[in-house]
């Protein structure tokens, strides 16, 4: 199970990422754009992915990572069940979410891997 502290540590490890409230959730942003939110009540995260990345990550196990409902999911917003996800997979998903919204100057080192 991934705790808020572990989630926060990974999300804030990216250059220029910040944590701010977003309604009843915590959001993680870069350049004022949300790349992830954490819902403490349901121990879930939602991340912004490209449609290709969303397709790849949701193909692992749809009980762990799946598109958000409605138009949100069609825009790449993807739910992660933090009770079930492994830390390495979460780290990969957050890296992709960060790279989806961040300026290229910040994402270059992650995209070259």
ABEGO torsion letter per residue (X at the ends): XBBAAAAAAAAAABBGBBBBBBEABBBBBBGGBBABBBBAAAGBBBBBBBAAAAAAAAAABAAABBBBBEAAAAAGBBBBBAAABBAAAAAAAAAAAAAAABBAAAAAAAAAX
